[in-house]
Amino acid sequence: MNKNGVAMAADSAATLVNFFGRDKVYNSANKLFRLSKISSIGILVYENSSINNIPWELIIKKFRSKTNK
C-alpha cells in the first residue's frame, strides 16, 4: 500500500462441503474482481460470501455488466 494504491492478491482455491459432509477443493474460484472498466476499483471476496443466498461473484458481475455499457 502506498499513496497511489493498494496491491491486492488472492489464491484460486475454494473449499465446499458436499451433501455427504466431505470437503471438495476447487482450484478455479474467482475472488478478485475489477468493479468497472472506467475506474480502478477492485473487490476481494472472502470465504462463502453472499447476500440472500446470492453469491457476491454474481452480484459484482451483474453490476459490472450494467455499468460498463
mmCIF file of the N, C-alpha and C atoms, coordinates in Angstrom:
data_MODEL
# 
_entry.id   MODEL 
# 
loop_
_atom_site.group_PDB 
_atom_site.id 
_atom_site.type_symbol 
_atom_site.label_atom_id 
_atom_site.label_alt_id 
_atom_site.label_comp_id 
_atom_site.label_asym_id 
_atom_site.label_entity_id 
_atom_site.label_seq_id 
_atom_site.pdbx_PDB_ins_code 
_atom_site.Cartn_x 
_atom_site.Cartn_y 
_atom_site.Cartn_z 
_atom_site.occupancy 
_atom_site.B_iso_or_equiv 
_atom_site.pdbx_formal_charge 
_atom_site.auth_seq_id 
_atom_site.auth_comp_id 
_atom_site.auth_asym_id 
_atom_site.auth_atom_id 
_atom_site.pdbx_PDB_model_num 
ATOM 1   N N  . MET A 1 1  ? 0.850   -1.172  0.000   1.00 0.00 ? 1  MET A N  1 
ATOM 2   C CA . MET A 1 1  ? 0.000   0.000   0.000   1.00 0.00 ? 1  MET A CA 1 
ATOM 3   C C  . MET A 1 1  ? 0.892   1.229   0.000   1.00 0.00 ? 1  MET A C  1 
ATOM 4   N N  . ASN A 1 2  ? 0.555   2.193   -0.846  1.00 0.00 ? 2  ASN A N  1 
ATOM 5   C CA . ASN A 1 2  ? 1.250   3.472   -0.856  1.00 0.00 ? 2  ASN A CA 1 
ATOM 6   C C  . ASN A 1 2  ? 0.267   4.571   -1.230  1.00 0.00 ? 2  ASN A C  1 
ATOM 7   N N  . LYS A 1 3  ? 0.747   5.770   -1.468  1.00 0.00 ? 3  LYS A N  1 
ATOM 8   C CA . LYS A 1 3  ? -0.180  6.879   -1.732  1.00 0.00 ? 3  LYS A CA 1 
ATOM 9   C C  . LYS A 1 3  ? -0.885  6.749   -3.082  1.00 0.00 ? 3  LYS A C  1 
ATOM 10  N N  . ASN A 1 4  ? -0.411  5.865   -3.948  1.00 0.00 ? 4  ASN A N  1 
ATOM 11  C CA . ASN A 1 4  ? -1.017  5.684   -5.262  1.00 0.00 ? 4  ASN A CA 1 
ATOM 12  C C  . ASN A 1 4  ? -1.994  4.516   -5.347  1.00 0.00 ? 4  ASN A C  1 
ATOM 13  N N  . GLY A 1 5  ? -1.956  3.597   -4.388  1.00 0.00 ? 5  GLY A N  1 
ATOM 14  C CA . GLY A 1 5  ? -2.873  2.467   -4.465  1.00 0.00 ? 5  GLY A CA 1 
ATOM 15  C C  . GLY A 1 5  ? -2.502  1.330   -3.543  1.00 0.00 ? 5  GLY A C  1 
ATOM 16  N N  . VAL A 1 6  ? -3.185  0.233   -3.726  1.00 0.00 ? 6  VAL A N  1 
ATOM 17  C CA . VAL A 1 6  ? -3.008  -0.953  -2.905  1.00 0.00 ? 6  VAL A CA 1 
ATOM 18  C C  . VAL A 1 6  ? -2.861  -2.160  -3.837  1.00 0.00 ? 6  VAL A C  1 
ATOM 19  N N  . ALA A 1 7  ? -1.939  -3.036  -3.534  1.00 0.00 ? 7  ALA A N  1 
ATOM 20  C CA . ALA A 1 7  ? -1.814  -4.287  -4.289  1.00 0.00 ? 7  ALA A CA 1 
ATOM 21  C C  . ALA A 1 7  ? -2.718  -5.333  -3.642  1.00 0.00 ? 7  ALA A C  1 
ATOM 22  N N  . MET A 1 8  ? -3.546  -5.967  -4.460  1.00 0.00 ? 8  MET A N  1 
ATOM 23  C CA . MET A 1 8  ? -4.451  -6.989  -3.940  1.00 0.00 ? 8  MET A CA 1 
ATOM 24  C C  . MET A 1 8  ? -4.128  -8.310  -4.634  1.00 0.00 ? 8  MET A C  1 
ATOM 25  N N  . ALA A 1 9  ? -4.200  -9.398  -3.885  1.00 0.00 ? 9  ALA A N  1 
ATOM 26  C CA . ALA A 1 9  ? -3.939  -10.723 -4.440  1.00 0.00 ? 9  ALA A CA 1 
ATOM 27  C C  . ALA A 1 9  ? -4.816  -11.743 -3.731  1.00 0.00 ? 9  ALA A C  1 
ATOM 28  N N  . ALA A 1 10 ? -5.131  -12.817 -4.438  1.00 0.00 ? 10 ALA A N  1 
ATOM 29  C CA . ALA A 1 10 ? -5.935  -13.903 -3.866  1.00 0.00 ? 10 ALA A CA 1 
ATOM 30  C C  . ALA A 1 10 ? -5.561  -15.208 -4.557  1.00 0.00 ? 10 ALA A C  1 
ATOM 31  N N  . ASP A 1 11 ? -5.670  -16.289 -3.826  1.00 0.00 ? 11 ASP A N  1 
ATOM 32  C CA . ASP A 1 11 ? -5.485  -17.590 -4.463  1.00 0.00 ? 11 ASP A CA 1 
ATOM 33  C C  . ASP A 1 11 ? -6.778  -17.976 -5.173  1.00 0.00 ? 11 ASP A C  1 
ATOM 34  N N  . SER A 1 12 ? -6.786  -19.105 -5.840  1.00 0.00 ? 12 SER A N  1 
ATOM 35  C CA . SER A 1 12 ? -7.993  -19.503 -6.564  1.00 0.00 ? 12 SER A CA 1 
ATOM 36  C C  . SER A 1 12 ? -8.645  -20.746 -5.966  1.00 0.00 ? 12 SER A C  1 
ATOM 37  N N  . ALA A 1 13 ? -8.248  -21.127 -4.755  1.00 0.00 ? 13 ALA A N  1 
ATOM 38  C CA . ALA A 1 13 ? -8.806  -22.327 -4.121  1.00 0.00 ? 13 ALA A CA 1 
ATOM 39  C C  . ALA A 1 13 ? -10.067 -21.990 -3.328  1.00 0.00 ? 13 ALA A C  1 
ATOM 40  N N  . ALA A 1 14 ? -11.054 -22.842 -3.449  1.00 0.00 ? 14 ALA A N  1 
ATOM 41  C CA . ALA A 1 14 ? -12.292 -22.711 -2.684  1.00 0.00 ? 14 ALA A CA 1 
ATOM 42  C C  . ALA A 1 14 ? -12.697 -24.097 -2.200  1.00 0.00 ? 14 ALA A C  1 
ATOM 43  N N  . THR A 1 15 ? -13.066 -24.189 -0.931  1.00 0.00 ? 15 THR A N  1 
ATOM 44  C CA . THR A 1 15 ? -13.466 -25.470 -0.357  1.00 0.00 ? 15 THR A CA 1 
ATOM 45  C C  . THR A 1 15 ? -14.968 -25.462 -0.104  1.00 0.00 ? 15 THR A C  1 
ATOM 46  N N  . LEU A 1 16 ? -15.652 -26.459 -0.632  1.00 0.00 ? 16 LEU A N  1 
ATOM 47  C CA . LEU A 1 16 ? -17.086 -26.603 -0.430  1.00 0.00 ? 16 LEU A CA 1 
ATOM 48  C C  . LEU A 1 16 ? -17.356 -27.957 0.204   1.00 0.00 ? 16 LEU A C  1 
ATOM 49  N N  . VAL A 1 17 ? -18.363 -28.012 1.060   1.00 0.00 ? 17 VAL A N  1 
ATOM 50  C CA . VAL A 1 17 ? -18.758 -29.267 1.691   1.00 0.00 ? 17 VAL A CA 1 
ATOM 51  C C  . VAL A 1 17 ? -19.923 -29.826 0.887   1.00 0.00 ? 17 VAL A C  1 
ATOM 52  N N  . ASN A 1 18 ? -19.798 -31.074 0.430   1.00 0.00 ? 18 ASN A N  1 
ATOM 53  C CA . ASN A 1 18 ? -20.852 -31.666 -0.384  1.00 0.00 ? 18 ASN A CA 1 
ATOM 54  C C  . ASN A 1 18 ? -21.956 -32.266 0.495   1.00 0.00 ? 18 ASN A C  1 
ATOM 55  N N  . PHE A 1 19 ? -22.911 -32.885 -0.139  1.00 0.00 ? 19 PHE A N  1 
ATOM 56  C CA . PHE A 1 19 ? -24.082 -33.453 0.534   1.00 0.00 ? 19 PHE A CA 1 
ATOM 57  C C  . PHE A 1 19 ? -23.714 -34.480 1.599   1.00 0.00 ? 19 PHE A C  1 
ATOM 58  N N  . PHE A 1 20 ? -22.620 -35.211 1.394   1.00 0.00 ? 20 PHE A N  1 
ATOM 59  C CA . PHE A 1 20 ? -22.199 -36.259 2.325   1.00 0.00 ? 20 PHE A CA 1 
ATOM 60  C C  . PHE A 1 20 ? -21.266 -35.742 3.414   1.00 0.00 ? 20 PHE A C  1 
ATOM 61  N N  . GLY A 1 21 ? -21.062 -34.424 3.480   1.00 0.00 ? 21 GLY A N  1 
ATOM 62  C CA . GLY A 1 21 ? -20.213 -33.839 4.510   1.00 0.00 ? 21 GLY A CA 1 
ATOM 63  C C  . GLY A 1 21 ? -18.724 -33.891 4.202   1.00 0.00 ? 21 GLY A C  1 
ATOM 64  N N  . ARG A 1 22 ? -18.379 -34.219 2.966   1.00 0.00 ? 22 ARG A N  1 
ATOM 65  C CA . ARG A 1 22 ? -16.968 -34.282 2.582   1.00 0.00 ? 22 ARG A CA 1 
ATOM 66  C C  . ARG A 1 22 ? -16.556 -32.981 1.911   1.00 0.00 ? 22 ARG A C  1 
ATOM 67  N N  . ASP A 1 23 ? -15.331 -32.550 2.212   1.00 0.00 ? 23 ASP A N  1 
ATOM 68  C CA . ASP A 1 23 ? -14.804 -31.339 1.604   1.00 0.00 ? 23 ASP A CA 1 
ATOM 69  C C  . ASP A 1 23 ? -14.332 -31.605 0.181   1.00 0.00 ? 23 ASP A C  1 
ATOM 70  N N  . LYS A 1 24 ? -14.613 -30.665 -0.696  1.00 0.00 ? 24 LYS A N  1 
ATOM 71  C CA . LYS A 1 24 ? -14.140 -30.721 -2.072  1.00 0.00 ? 24 LYS A CA 1 
ATOM 72  C C  . LYS A 1 24 ? -13.449 -29.390 -2.358  1.00 0.00 ? 24 LYS A C  1 
ATOM 73  N N  . VAL A 1 25 ? -12.200 -29.440 -2.822  1.00 0.00 ? 25 VAL A N  1 
ATOM 74  C CA . VAL A 1 25 ? -11.433 -28.227 -3.114  1.00 0.00 ? 25 VAL A CA 1 
ATOM 75  C C  . VAL A 1 25 ? -11.464 -27.969 -4.612  1.00 0.00 ? 25 VAL A C  1 
ATOM 76  N N  . TYR A 1 26 ? -11.871 -26.767 -4.988  1.00 0.00 ? 26 TYR A N  1 
ATOM 77  C CA . TYR A 1 26 ? -11.867 -26.327 -6.374  1.00 0.00 ? 26 TYR A CA 1 
ATOM 78  C C  . TYR A 1 26 ? -10.755 -25.290 -6.524  1.00 0.00 ? 26 TYR A C  1 
ATOM 79  N N  . ASN A 1 27 ? -9.975  -25.413 -7.578  1.00 0.00 ? 27 ASN A N  1 
ATOM 80  C CA . ASN A 1 27 ? -8.847  -24.507 -7.783  1.00 0.00 ? 27 ASN A CA 1 
ATOM 81  C C  . ASN A 1 27 ? -9.106  -23.489 -8.887  1.00 0.00 ? 27 ASN A C  1 
ATOM 82  N N  . SER A 1 28 ? -10.348 -23.098 -9.062  1.00 0.00 ? 28 SER A N  1 
ATOM 83  C CA . SER A 1 28 ? -10.673 -22.143 -10.121 1.00 0.00 ? 28 SER A CA 1 
ATOM 84  C C  . SER A 1 28 ? -11.676 -21.081 -9.667  1.00 0.00 ? 28 SER A C  1 
ATOM 85  N N  . ALA A 1 29 ? -11.705 -20.777 -8.393  1.00 0.00 ? 29 ALA A N  1 
ATOM 86  C CA . ALA A 1 29 ? -12.653 -19.790 -7.874  1.00 0.00 ? 29 ALA A CA 1 
ATOM 87  C C  . ALA A 1 29 ? -12.198 -18.368 -8.190  1.00 0.00 ? 29 ALA A C  1 
ATOM 88  N N  . ASN A 1 30 ? -13.155 -17.500 -8.499  1.00 0.00 ? 30 ASN A N  1 
ATOM 89  C CA . ASN A 1 30 ? -12.858 -16.079 -8.697  1.00 0.00 ? 30 ASN A CA 1 
ATOM 90  C C  . ASN A 1 30 ? -13.084 -15.350 -7.381  1.00 0.00 ? 30 ASN A C  1 
ATOM 91  N N  . LYS A 1 31 ? -12.039 -14.684 -6.892  1.00 0.00 ? 31 LYS A N  1 
ATOM 92  C CA . LYS A 1 31 ? -12.142 -13.962 -5.627  1.00 0.00 ? 31 LYS A CA 1 
ATOM 93  C C  . LYS A 1 31 ? -11.769 -12.491 -5.762  1.00 0.00 ? 31 LYS A C  1 
ATOM 94  N N  . LEU A 1 32 ? -11.147 -12.130 -6.853  1.00 0.00 ? 32 LEU A N  1 
ATOM 95  C CA . LEU A 1 32 ? -10.664 -10.767 -7.070  1.00 0.00 ? 32 LEU A CA 1 
ATOM 96  C C  . LEU A 1 32 ? -11.316 -10.233 -8.337  1.00 0.00 ? 32 LEU A C  1 
ATOM 97  N N  . PHE A 1 33 ? -12.019 -9.098  -8.220  1.00 0.00 ? 33 PHE A N  1 
ATOM 98  C CA . PHE A 1 33 ? -12.773 -8.553  -9.340  1.00 0.00 ? 33 PHE A CA 1 
ATOM 99  C C  . PHE A 1 33 ? -12.447 -7.082  -9.540  1.00 0.00 ? 33 PHE A C  1 
ATOM 100 N N  . ARG A 1 34 ? -12.449 -6.660  -10.799 1.00 0.00 ? 34 ARG A N  1 
ATOM 101 C CA . ARG A 1 34 ? -12.384 -5.234  -11.119 1.00 0.00 ? 34 ARG A CA 1 
ATOM 102 C C  . ARG A 1 34 ? -13.831 -4.763  -11.241 1.00 0.00 ? 34 ARG A C  1 
ATOM 103 N N  . LEU A 1 35 ? -14.171 -3.704  -10.536 1.00 0.00 ? 35 LEU A N  1 
ATOM 104 C CA . LEU A 1 35 ? -15.564 -3.274  -10.482 1.00 0.00 ? 35 LEU A CA 1 
ATOM 105 C C  . LEU A 1 35 ? -16.054 -2.699  -11.806 1.00 0.00 ? 35 LEU A C  1 
ATOM 106 N N  . SER A 1 36 ? -15.224 -1.932  -12.505 1.00 0.00 ? 36 SER A N  1 
ATOM 107 C CA . SER A 1 36 ? -15.641 -1.389  -13.793 1.00 0.00 ? 36 SER A CA 1 
ATOM 108 C C  . SER A 1 36 ? -14.433 -1.158  -14.689 1.00 0.00 ? 36 SER A C  1 
ATOM 109 N N  . LYS A 1 37 ? -14.695 -0.955  -15.977 1.00 0.00 ? 37 LYS A N  1 
ATOM 110 C CA . LYS A 1 37 ? -13.622 -0.667  -16.924 1.00 0.00 ? 37 LYS A CA 1 
ATOM 111 C C  . LYS A 1 37 ? -13.141 0.774   -16.783 1.00 0.00 ? 37 LYS A C  1 
ATOM 112 N N  . ILE A 1 38 ? -13.989 1.633   -16.264 1.00 0.00 ? 38 ILE A N  1 
ATOM 113 C CA . ILE A 1 38 ? -13.692 3.062   -16.188 1.00 0.00 ? 38 ILE A CA 1 
ATOM 114 C C  . ILE A 1 38 ? -12.789 3.392   -15.001 1.00 0.00 ? 38 ILE A C  1 
ATOM 115 N N  . SER A 1 39 ? -13.099 2.867   -13.828 1.00 0.00 ? 39 SER A N  1 
ATOM 116 C CA . SER A 1 39 ? -12.325 3.183   -12.634 1.00 0.00 ? 39 SER A CA 1 
ATOM 117 C C  . SER A 1 39 ? -11.482 1.995   -12.191 1.00 0.00 ? 39 SER A C  1 
ATOM 118 N N  . SER A 1 40 ? -10.437 2.276   -11.455 1.00 0.00 ? 40 SER A N  1 
ATOM 119 C CA . SER A 1 40 ? -9.545  1.220   -10.957 1.00 0.00 ? 40 SER A CA 1 
ATOM 120 C C  . SER A 1 40 ? -9.934  0.823   -9.541  1.00 0.00 ? 40 SER A C  1 
ATOM 121 N N  . ILE A 1 41 ? -11.130 0.299   -9.404  1.00 0.00 ? 41 ILE A N  1 
ATOM 122 C CA . ILE A 1 41 ? -11.616 -0.148  -8.102  1.00 0.00 ? 41 ILE A CA 1 
ATOM 123 C C  . ILE A 1 41 ? -11.715 -1.662  -8.134  1.00 0.00 ? 41 ILE A C  1 
ATOM 124 N N  . GLY A 1 42 ? -11.088 -2.301  -7.160  1.00 0.00 ? 42 GLY A N  1 
ATOM 125 C CA . GLY A 1 42 ? -11.117 -3.747  -7.079  1.00 0.00 ? 42 GLY A CA 1 
ATOM 126 C C  . GLY A 1 42 ? -11.874 -4.219  -5.858  1.00 0.00 ? 42 GLY A C  1 
ATOM 127 N N  . ILE A 1 43 ? -12.368 -5.438  -5.931  1.00 0.00 ? 43 ILE A N  1 
ATOM 128 C CA . ILE A 1 43 ? -13.119 -6.040  -4.830  1.00 0.00 ? 43 ILE A CA 1 
ATOM 129 C C  . ILE A 1 43 ? -12.566 -7.436  -4.580  1.00 0.00 ? 43 ILE A C  1 
ATOM 130 N N  . LEU A 1 44 ? -12.332 -7.757  -3.314  1.00 0.00 ? 44 LEU A N  1 
ATOM 131 C CA . LEU A 1 44 ? -11.929 -9.106  -2.913  1.00 0.00 ? 44 LEU A CA 1 
ATOM 132 C C  . LEU A 1 44 ? -13.083 -9.772  -2.191  1.00 0.00 ? 44 LEU A C  1 
ATOM 133 N N  . VAL A 1 45 ? -13.324 -11.030 -2.500  1.00 0.00 ? 45 VAL A N  1 
ATOM 134 C CA . VAL A 1 45 ? -14.376 -11.795 -1.836  1.00 0.00 ? 45 VAL A CA 1 
ATOM 135 C C  . VAL A 1 45 ? -13.713 -12.831 -0.946  1.00 0.00 ? 45 VAL A C  1 
ATOM 136 N N  . TYR A 1 46 ? -14.211 -12.935 0.281   1.00 0.00 ? 46 TYR A N  1 
ATOM 137 C CA . TYR A 1 46 ? -13.640 -13.846 1.273   1.00 0.00 ? 46 TYR A CA 1 
ATOM 138 C C  . TYR A 1 46 ? -14.637 -14.932 1.645   1.00 0.00 ? 46 TYR A C  1 
ATOM 139 N N  . GLU A 1 47 ? -14.177 -16.154 1.646   1.00 0.00 ? 47 GLU A N  1 
ATOM 140 C CA . GLU A 1 47 ? -14.971 -17.331 2.011   1.00 0.00 ? 47 GLU A CA 1 
ATOM 141 C C  . GLU A 1 47 ? -16.243 -17.451 1.198   1.00 0.00 ? 47 GLU A C  1 
ATOM 142 N N  . ASN A 1 48 ? -17.328 -17.847 1.817   1.00 0.00 ? 48 ASN A N  1 
ATOM 143 C CA . ASN A 1 48 ? -18.586 -18.113 1.135   1.00 0.00 ? 48 ASN A CA 1 
ATOM 144 C C  . ASN A 1 48 ? -19.514 -16.915 1.294   1.00 0.00 ? 48 ASN A C  1 
ATOM 145 N N  . SER A 1 49 ? -19.108 -15.775 0.758   1.00 0.00 ? 49 SER A N  1 
ATOM 146 C CA . SER A 1 49 ? -19.859 -14.535 0.947   1.00 0.00 ? 49 SER A CA 1 
ATOM 147 C C  . SER A 1 49 ? -21.053 -14.461 0.017   1.00 0.00 ? 49 SER A C  1 
ATOM 148 N N  . SER A 1 50 ? -22.201 -14.050 0.585   1.00 0.00 ? 50 SER A N  1 
ATOM 149 C CA . SER A 1 50 ? -23.417 -13.912 -0.211  1.00 0.00 ? 50 SER A CA 1 
ATOM 150 C C  . SER A 1 50 ? -24.391 -12.969 0.486   1.00 0.00 ? 50 SER A C  1 
ATOM 151 N N  . ILE A 1 51 ? -25.363 -12.496 -0.290  1.00 0.00 ? 51 ILE A N  1 
ATOM 152 C CA . ILE A 1 51 ? -26.471 -11.703 0.239   1.00 0.00 ? 51 ILE A CA 1 
ATOM 153 C C  . ILE A 1 51 ? -27.746 -12.411 -0.188  1.00 0.00 ? 51 ILE A C  1 
ATOM 154 N N  . ASN A 1 52 ? -28.597 -12.771 0.757   1.00 0.00 ? 52 ASN A N  1 
ATOM 155 C CA . ASN A 1 52 ? -29.837 -13.510 0.463   1.00 0.00 ? 52 ASN A CA 1 
ATOM 156 C C  . ASN A 1 52 ? -29.566 -14.744 -0.399  1.00 0.00 ? 52 ASN A C  1 
ATOM 157 N N  . ASN A 1 53 ? -28.510 -15.461 -0.062  1.00 0.00 ? 53 ASN A N  1 
ATOM 158 C CA . ASN A 1 53 ? -28.096 -16.683 -0.763  1.00 0.00 ? 53 ASN A CA 1 
ATOM 159 C C  . ASN A 1 53 ? -27.671 -16.458 -2.214  1.00 0.00 ? 53 ASN A C  1 
ATOM 160 N N  . ILE A 1 54 ? -27.364 -15.217 -2.586  1.00 0.00 ? 54 ILE A N  1 
ATOM 161 C CA . ILE A 1 54 ? -26.820 -14.911 -3.910  1.00 0.00 ? 54 ILE A CA 1 
ATOM 162 C C  . ILE A 1 54 ? -25.341 -14.604 -3.720  1.00 0.00 ? 54 ILE A C  1 
ATOM 163 N N  . PRO A 1 55 ? -24.450 -15.363 -4.358  1.00 0.00 ? 55 PRO A N  1 
ATOM 164 C CA . PRO A 1 55 ? -23.011 -15.136 -4.181  1.00 0.00 ? 55 PRO A CA 1 
ATOM 165 C C  . PRO A 1 55 ? -22.588 -13.743 -4.647  1.00 0.00 ? 55 PRO A C  1 
ATOM 166 N N  . TRP A 1 56 ? -21.651 -13.158 -3.927  1.00 0.00 ? 56 TRP A N  1 
ATOM 167 C CA . TRP A 1 56 ? -21.122 -11.838 -4.284  1.00 0.00 ? 56 TRP A CA 1 
ATOM 168 C C  . TRP A 1 56 ? -20.587 -11.827 -5.706  1.00 0.00 ? 56 TRP A C  1 
ATOM 169 N N  . GLU A 1 57 ? -20.008 -12.927 -6.144  1.00 0.00 ? 57 GLU A N  1 
ATOM 170 C CA . GLU A 1 57 ? -19.465 -13.004 -7.504  1.00 0.00 ? 57 GLU A CA 1 
ATOM 171 C C  . GLU A 1 57 ? -20.534 -12.652 -8.539  1.00 0.00 ? 57 GLU A C  1 
ATOM 172 N N  . LEU A 1 58 ? -21.744 -13.200 -8.389  1.00 0.00 ? 58 LEU A N  1 
ATOM 173 C CA . LEU A 1 58 ? -22.824 -12.913 -9.329  1.00 0.00 ? 58 LEU A CA 1 
ATOM 174 C C  . LEU A 1 58 ? -23.302 -11.471 -9.224  1.00 0.00 ? 58 LEU A C  1 
ATOM 175 N N  . ILE A 1 59 ? -23.370 -10.948 -8.013  1.00 0.00 ? 59 ILE A N  1 
ATOM 176 C CA . ILE A 1 59 ? -23.803 -9.563  -7.804  1.00 0.00 ? 59 ILE A CA 1 
ATOM 177 C C  . ILE A 1 59 ? -22.815 -8.596  -8.447  1.00 0.00 ? 59 ILE A C  1 
ATOM 178 N N  . ILE A 1 60 ? -21.527 -8.833  -8.247  1.00 0.00 ? 60 ILE A N  1 
ATOM 179 C CA . ILE A 1 60 ? -20.488 -7.963  -8.809  1.00 0.00 ? 60 ILE A CA 1 
ATOM 180 C C  . ILE A 1 60 ? -20.511 -8.027  -10.335 1.00 0.00 ? 60 ILE A C  1 
ATOM 181 N N  . LYS A 1 61 ? -20.604 -9.221  -10.895 1.00 0.00 ? 61 LYS A N  1 
ATOM 182 C CA . LYS A 1 61 ? -20.615 -9.358  -12.349 1.00 0.00 ? 61 LYS A CA 1 
ATOM 183 C C  . LYS A 1 61 ? -21.851 -8.706  -12.968 1.00 0.00 ? 61 LYS A C  1 
ATOM 184 N N  . LYS A 1 62 ? -22.992 -8.797  -12.318 1.00 0.00 ? 62 LYS A N  1 
ATOM 185 C CA . LYS A 1 62 ? -24.208 -8.155  -12.815 1.00 0.00 ? 62 LYS A CA 1 
ATOM 186 C C  . LYS A 1 62 ? -24.072 -6.633  -12.767 1.00 0.00 ? 62 LYS A C  1 
ATOM 187 N N  . PHE A 1 63 ? -23.553 -6.108  -11.668 1.00 0.00 ? 63 PHE A N  1 
ATOM 188 C CA . PHE A 1 63 ? -23.320 -4.669  -11.541 1.00 0.00 ? 63 PHE A CA 1 
ATOM 189 C C  . PHE A 1 63 ? -22.375 -4.190  -12.638 1.00 0.00 ? 63 PHE A C  1 
ATOM 190 N N  . ARG A 1 64 ? -21.289 -4.935  -12.833 1.00 0.00 ? 64 ARG A N  1 
ATOM 191 C CA . ARG A 1 64 ? -20.292 -4.568  -13.839 1.00 0.00 ? 64 ARG A CA 1 
ATOM 192 C C  . ARG A 1 64 ? -20.896 -4.575  -15.242 1.00 0.00 ? 64 ARG A C  1 
ATOM 193 N N  . SER A 1 65 ? -21.737 -5.533  -15.546 1.00 0.00 ? 65 SER A N  1 
ATOM 194 C CA . SER A 1 65 ? -22.343 -5.583  -16.889 1.00 0.00 ? 65 SER A CA 1 
ATOM 195 C C  . SER A 1 65 ? -23.322 -4.411  -17.100 1.00 0.00 ? 65 SER A C  1 
ATOM 196 N N  . LYS A 1 66 ? -23.977 -3.967  -16.039 1.00 0.00 ? 66 LYS A N  1 
ATOM 197 C CA . LYS A 1 66 ? -24.923 -2.845  -16.160 1.00 0.00 ? 66 LYS A CA 1 
ATOM 198 C C  . LYS A 1 66 ? -24.210 -1.499  -16.284 1.00 0.00 ? 66 LYS A C  1 
ATOM 199 N N  . THR A 1 67 ? -23.049 -1.356  -15.626 1.00 0.00 ? 67 THR A N  1 
ATOM 200 C CA . THR A 1 67 ? -22.375 -0.057  -15.605 1.00 0.00 ? 67 THR A CA 1 
ATOM 201 C C  . THR A 1 67 ? -21.343 0.129   -16.713 1.00 0.00 ? 67 THR A C  1 
ATOM 202 N N  . ASN A 1 68 ? -20.957 -0.931  -17.393 1.00 0.00 ? 68 ASN A N  1 
ATOM 203 C CA . ASN A 1 68 ? -19.914 -0.829  -18.425 1.00 0.00 ? 68 ASN A CA 1 
ATOM 204 C C  . ASN A 1 68 ? -20.466 -0.770  -19.831 1.00 0.00 ? 68 ASN A C  1 
ATOM 205 N N  . LYS A 1 69 ? -21.667 -0.270  -20.003 1.00 0.00 ? 69 LYS A N  1 
ATOM 206 C CA . LYS A 1 69 ? -22.270 -0.190  -21.346 1.00 0.00 ? 69 LYS A CA 1 
ATOM 207 C C  . LYS A 1 69 ? -21.935 1.115   -22.003 1.00 0.00 ? 69 LYS A C  1 
# 
